[in-house]
């Protein structure tokens, strides 16, 4: 039997994926909730400019293939489009047991969540939910938070009251001056929300209750790496010592539509305070 047919797959949560099959040929397989924020790994597509991952099956790769900037639009035979715009790819990784991971940047030009993965002439489509920005963590469990001297904030090297920390995140949207999709910012480029009203970007810390934490002195692209953002945050002069749980909340501006309530706050990461 010849021809192609389209098989819709729904997850019951408002997201859907569609696979285009052709007899005798294999396509990449993944669900809409297999698309995640590249820092928090929460299901959904981050803001344009942010980093995302797709966990899939069906790619013929046996090793990690990493691309450096400028990022290519095709890697290991894989290409991705978001809202019809080509997405730069950072890496294609074999996870074993028939599963693969594709890391990519959501194009700044994207205005919808429609994702297409092309591989060996076939396409797989998905429409994931929107997800909040994410804060990066390290394999050690520590957050990607640095002191001003670029040393890592850890339990043995905690943040100090009054100092400025660098928090690395992704999915914070457009910046100004604009940075080309797939390129790294050459210098400071502050957030430039595309909404007519102001967005409130707030860090919250949890000890005994949620409350705003410190003051954000810079929020924008991190120079040198595509899709990476940084927040320069001044620790309050008076702050409770110990390990706090830090989250990022962006209120009011969602270029690809608002997320479901439970996905409006970023992942919580540990912050060690002296």
C-alpha positions in Angstrom: 0.0 0.0 0.0 1.5 3.4 -1.0 1.0 7.0 0.1 1.2 8.6 3.5 -1.2 9.1 6.3 -1.2 11.4 9.3 -1.8 10.0 12.8 -2.7 12.5 15.5 -1.6 11.8 19.1 -3.2 13.7 22.0 -1.9 13.7 25.6 -5.2 14.9 27.2 -3.6 18.2 28.3 -4.2 20.4 25.4 -1.0 19.4 23.6 -0.9 17.2 20.5 1.6 15.7 18.1 1.2 14.5 14.6 3.4 11.9 12.9 3.5 11.6 9.1 4.3 8.1 8.1 5.4 6.5 4.9 5.4 2.7 4.4 8.9 1.3 4.5 10.4 4.3 6.1 10.9 5.4 9.7 10.1 8.8 11.2 11.1 10.4 14.4 8.7 9.7 17.2 8.0 12.0 20.1 5.0 13.4 22.0 4.2 17.1 22.6 5.2 16.7 26.3 8.6 15.3 25.1 9.5 18.9 24.2 10.9 20.6 27.3 12.7 23.7 28.6 16.4 23.1 28.2 17.2 24.2 31.7 14.3 23.1 33.9 13.2 20.1 31.7 9.6 21.0 32.4 7.3 20.1 29.5 6.6 22.9 27.0 8.3 25.3 24.6 10.2 28.2 26.2 10.0 31.8 24.9 11.6 32.6 21.6 15.4 32.7 21.9 15.4 30.1 24.6 16.9 26.6 24.6 14.7 23.5 24.4 15.2 19.7 24.2 13.2 17.0 22.4 13.3 13.4 23.7 12.6 11.2 20.8 13.0 7.8 19.2 13.9 6.8 15.7 17.2 8.7 15.1 20.1 6.7 13.7 22.8 8.2 16.0 25.3 6.4 18.2 27.2 9.3 19.9 26.8 12.9 21.1 27.3 15.4 18.3 27.8 18.9 19.6 27.8 22.0 17.5 29.5 25.3 18.5 28.4 28.8 17.4 27.4 29.7 14.9 24.9 26.9 15.3 23.9 24.9 12.3 20.3 24.5 11.0 20.9 20.7 10.4 22.8 18.3 12.5 23.1 14.5 12.2 20.5 14.7 9.4 18.0 16.4 11.8 16.4 19.8 11.2 13.7 21.5 13.2 11.3 24.3 12.4 9.3 26.3 14.9 6.4 28.2 13.4 8.0 27.5 10.1 11.3 29.1 11.1 14.5 27.0 11.1 15.8 26.3 14.6 19.6 26.2 15.3 20.6 22.8 16.7 23.2 22.5 19.5 23.5 18.7 19.9 22.0 15.3 19.0 22.6 12.7 21.6 22.0 9.0 21.9 20.7 8.2 25.4 20.7 4.5 24.9 17.7 2.1 24.9 16.5 3.5 21.7 16.1 7.1 22.9 17.7 10.3 21.7 17.8 13.9 22.8 17.9 16.9 20.4 18.9 20.3 21.9 17.9 23.4 19.9 17.2 27.1 20.2 13.7 28.4 19.6 14.0 31.0 16.9 13.4 34.6 17.9 11.1 34.9 14.9 8.6 32.2 16.2 5.1 33.4 16.9 3.5 30.0 17.5 4.3 26.7 19.3 4.1 24.5 16.1 7.2 22.3 16.1 8.3 20.2 13.1 11.2 17.8 13.2 12.5 16.6 9.7 14.6 13.5 9.3 15.3 11.4 6.2 12.6 13.2 4.3 9.9 12.7 6.8 8.3 15.1 9.3 6.9 14.8 12.8 4.8 17.7 14.2 3.9 18.7 17.7 2.1 21.6 19.4 3.5 21.7 22.9 2.2 23.9 25.7 4.1 27.1 26.7 6.5 26.8 29.6 8.1 29.4 32.0 11.8 30.3 31.9 14.2 27.8 33.5 17.2 28.2 35.7 20.1 25.9 34.9 21.5 23.3 37.4 24.7 21.3 37.3 25.1 17.5 37.6 26.2 18.1 41.2 22.7 19.4 42.0 24.0 23.0 42.5 22.4 25.8 40.6 24.3 27.6 37.8 24.8 30.6 40.0 28.1 32.3 40.2 29.8 34.9 42.4 31.2 38.0 40.7 34.6 36.3 40.4 32.9 33.5 38.5 33.3 30.9 41.2 30.3 28.7 41.8 27.9 29.3 44.7 27.9 26.2 46.8 27.4 25.2 50.4 31.1 25.7 51.0 31.2 28.9 49.0 27.9 30.5 49.8 26.4 33.8 48.6 27.1 36.8 50.9 24.7 39.6 51.8 25.0 42.6 49.5 27.0 40.8 46.8 25.9 40.5 43.2 25.3 37.0 41.8 25.1 35.8 38.2 22.1 33.4 37.6 22.1 31.5 34.3 18.7 30.8 32.8 17.0 30.3 29.4 13.6 31.1 27.9 13.5 34.8 28.7 12.5 36.0 25.2 13.7 38.8 22.9 16.5 41.2 23.8 17.7 44.6 22.7 19.9 45.2 20.8 18.5 42.2 18.9 20.6 39.0 18.7 20.4 36.9 15.6 18.9 33.4 16.1 21.8 30.9 16.5 24.3 33.6 17.3 25.8 34.6 20.7 25.4 38.1 22.1 28.6 40.1 21.7 27.8 42.2 24.8 25.0 43.2 27.0 21.5 42.8 25.5 18.7 43.5 27.9 15.3 41.8 27.8 12.9 43.5 25.3 9.4 42.1 26.0 7.2 42.3 22.9 4.1 43.3 24.9 2.6 46.8 25.1 2.8 46.7 28.9 5.7 46.0 31.2 6.6 42.5 32.3 7.5 41.9 36.0 10.5 39.6 36.3 10.9 38.5 39.9 13.1 36.1 41.8 11.4 34.4 44.7 13.2 32.6 47.6 11.6 30.1 50.0 12.6 29.6 53.6 9.5 30.0 55.7 7.4 31.8 53.1 7.7 32.9 49.4 8.9 36.5 49.1 10.8 38.5 46.5 14.6 37.9 46.7 17.1 40.7 46.1 17.1 43.1 43.2 17.7 42.3 39.5 20.3 44.7 38.2 20.6 43.1 34.7 18.4 40.6 32.9 19.3 39.7 29.3 21.5 37.7 27.0 24.7 36.1 28.4 27.5 37.1 26.0 29.2 34.2 24.3 26.6 31.5 24.0 23.4 31.3 22.0 20.2 30.9 24.0 21.8 31.5 27.3 20.5 34.4 29.6 21.9 35.8 32.8 20.4 37.7 35.7 22.7 39.9 37.8 21.0 39.7 41.2 22.1 41.7 44.3 21.6 39.7 47.5 19.7 41.6 50.2 21.8 43.1 53.0 19.7 41.3 55.5 19.0 37.7 54.5 18.4 34.5 56.4 21.4 32.2 56.2 21.1 28.6 55.0 19.9 27.0 51.8 17.1 28.8 50.1 14.9 27.6 47.2 15.1 30.1 44.4 12.6 30.4 41.5 12.0 32.9 38.7 8.5 34.3 37.9 7.7 36.3 34.8 4.3 38.0 35.1 2.4 39.6 32.3 4.1 38.9 29.0 4.1 35.5 27.2 5.0 35.9 23.5 3.7 32.4 22.6 0.6 32.5 24.8 0.3 32.1 28.6 1.3 28.7 30.2 -0.9 26.7 32.4 -0.8 27.9 36.0 1.6 25.3 37.3 4.1 26.1 34.5 4.2 29.9 35.1 7.0 29.6 37.7 10.4 28.4 36.8 12.0 25.4 38.4 13.2 25.8 42.0 17.0 25.7 42.5 19.1 25.7 45.7 20.8 28.9 46.7 23.3 28.7 49.6 23.5 31.9 51.6 26.0 32.8 54.3 
